[in-house]
Amino acid sequence: MMLEDCTSTNATVLENCWISGTGVLLDLESKQLELREPVYICWQQLPGGFLIECATFEEYGWGATYGEALADLRSSIVELYFVLKKRLDRLGKPLWDLWKRYQEYTAEGG
């Protein structure tokens, strides 16, 4: 399995032929938002598809293939950024902390 722009650092075969691992997301492939630095991701191959999680942004992506899950994760990260930005005046502490993390790891205009 090719991991596109992610570098696998750990992969484990689990019971029921599930596979999991970790990697690094290098870019969001977005014209609206770019990563300032890579972020870690965890991925799992599950029956029916792939789940990729990014704890940094508290987001995940799902898809029938690794590529679909990665695209879903990227779009979820970008979408959440703009939802948070639009509602800055109404964010509670947990979402404000997440917004500050976005400010640290991303920049508009990718």
C-alpha positions, 0 to 999 in steps of 0.5 A: 500500500502506498501512503502518498505523502505520509511516511509510515513510522509504525505499522502493526498487524492486528487480529482480524487482519486489521492493520494500523500505523502512524505517519506524517501529513505534509500538506493539505492540498488546499489553495485556502489553507496550508500546513506550516509544519507536518502533523502526525496522523494515525491510520487503521485499515478496517473492514470496509475502509480506512480511518485516519486520525489527526489528534493535532486538529481533533479530526478524522477522515474515512474512505474506502481506500487510504487515498479517499480517507486522506482526502476526507481528512484534509477537507475536514481540517480545512472546513473546521478551520473556516467554521472556527474562524467564522465563529471566533466570537462564540467559541468556548475554551476547548474550541478556542484552544483548538483555534490557537492550535490551528494558528500555530500549525496552519496559514491561509492561502496555501 
